[in-house]
Amino acid sequence: VQLQASGGGLVQAGGSLRLSCAASGSIGSLNYMGWYRQAPGKQRELVAQFTRSGDITYVNSVKGRFTISRDNAKNTVYLQMNNLKPEDTAVYYCHGLNIRTSTNYWGPGTLVTVSS
């Protein structure tokens, strides 16, 4: 499975960005697919993810502001980020997990910078 993220950039607080993650390979094997982020000096954290059955999880800090969605025909997962805050500044990573093989797949990160 290969994951390629895009859509990061610099935005002012209160602005919006949409991240895209294009997947290729055996994506049907993934039990989870979504987004993590890592801010400077902090651990990587889950932002939002789909389960294979379509259930969605968000970290509390982004609920009501971020929306994860997917286009199965394009094998792409999106993260719409609204009302961005400086604390959302981080490198965002697309992620997939195959539970059966215990394999984590990571795309190259895309930097999101929110200025105050």
C-alpha positions as CSV (number, residue, x, y, z in Angstrom):
1,V,0.0,0.0,0.0
2,Q,1.3,3.4,-1.0
3,L,-0.1,6.6,0.5
4,Q,0.5,10.1,-0.9
5,A,-0.7,13.1,1.0
6,S,-1.1,16.7,-0.3
7,G,-2.8,19.9,0.5
8,G,-0.8,21.4,3.4
9,G,0.2,25.0,3.5
10,L,0.2,28.2,5.5
11,V,-3.1,29.7,6.6
12,Q,-4.3,32.3,9.1
13,A,-6.2,31.3,12.2
14,G,-9.8,30.8,11.3
15,G,-9.0,29.7,7.8
16,S,-9.5,26.3,6.1
17,L,-7.5,23.7,4.3
18,R,-8.3,20.4,2.7
19,L,-5.8,17.5,2.8
20,S,-6.0,14.7,0.4
21,C,-4.5,11.2,0.7
22,A,-4.4,9.1,-2.5
23,A,-3.9,5.4,-1.9
24,S,-2.7,2.7,-4.2
25,G,-2.1,-1.0,-3.8
26,S,-4.1,-3.4,-1.6
27,I,-6.1,-0.8,0.2
28,G,-8.9,-3.3,0.7
29,S,-6.7,-4.9,3.3
30,L,-6.7,-1.9,5.5
31,N,-8.8,-2.0,8.6
32,Y,-8.2,1.6,9.4
33,M,-7.3,4.6,7.3
34,G,-7.0,8.2,8.3
35,W,-4.8,11.0,9.5
36,Y,-2.3,11.6,12.2
37,R,-0.3,14.7,13.0
38,Q,2.9,15.6,14.9
39,A,3.5,19.0,16.2
40,P,7.1,20.2,17.0
41,G,8.3,18.6,20.3
42,K,5.2,16.5,20.6
43,Q,4.2,12.9,20.0
44,R,2.3,11.9,16.9
45,E,-1.4,11.8,17.5
46,L,-4.5,10.4,15.8
47,V,-6.6,13.2,14.2
48,A,-9.3,11.3,12.5
49,Q,-9.8,7.9,10.9
50,F,-12.3,5.5,9.2
51,T,-12.7,1.9,10.0
52,R,-13.3,-0.5,7.1
53,S,-17.0,-0.5,8.0
54,G,-17.2,3.3,7.9
55,D,-17.1,4.2,11.5
56,I,-15.3,7.5,12.2
57,T,-13.2,8.6,15.1
58,Y,-11.9,12.1,15.8
59,V,-9.6,13.4,18.5
60,N,-11.6,15.7,20.8
61,S,-9.6,18.8,19.9
62,V,-10.8,18.8,16.3
63,K,-14.4,17.7,16.7
64,G,-16.8,20.1,15.0
65,R,-14.0,21.7,13.0
66,F,-12.5,18.8,11.0
67,T,-14.3,16.4,8.7
68,I,-12.9,13.2,7.3
69,S,-14.4,11.8,4.1
70,R,-13.5,9.4,1.4
71,D,-14.0,8.8,-2.3
72,N,-13.9,5.1,-2.9
73,A,-13.8,5.4,-6.7
74,K,-10.6,7.5,-6.4
75,N,-9.1,5.6,-3.4
76,T,-8.7,8.9,-1.7
77,V,-9.3,10.1,1.8
78,Y,-9.8,13.8,2.6
79,L,-9.5,15.9,5.7
80,Q,-11.4,19.1,5.6
81,M,-10.1,21.4,8.3
82,N,-12.1,24.5,9.2
83,N,-11.6,27.2,11.8
84,L,-8.0,26.3,12.0
85,K,-6.1,27.3,15.2
86,P,-2.4,27.9,15.7
87,E,-2.3,24.7,17.8
88,D,-3.3,22.7,14.7
89,T,0.2,23.5,13.3
90,A,1.8,20.2,12.6
91,V,3.0,17.7,10.0
92,Y,0.0,15.7,9.0
93,Y,0.4,12.1,7.9
94,C,-1.9,9.8,6.1
95,H,-2.0,6.4,7.7
96,G,-3.4,2.9,7.1
97,L,-3.4,-0.2,9.3
98,N,-3.7,-3.8,8.4
99,I,-4.6,-5.6,11.6
100,R,-4.1,-9.1,10.3
101,T,-0.4,-8.4,9.4
102,S,0.1,-5.7,12.0
103,T,1.4,-3.4,9.3
104,N,1.2,0.4,9.6
105,Y,1.5,2.3,6.3
106,W,2.5,6.0,6.4
107,G,2.6,8.5,3.6
108,P,5.1,11.4,3.6
109,G,3.9,14.2,5.8
110,T,2.4,17.4,4.6
111,L,3.0,20.5,6.7
112,V,0.1,22.6,8.0
113,T,1.1,26.0,9.5
114,V,-1.6,28.2,11.1
115,S,-0.5,31.7,11.9
116,S,-2.2,33.7,14.7
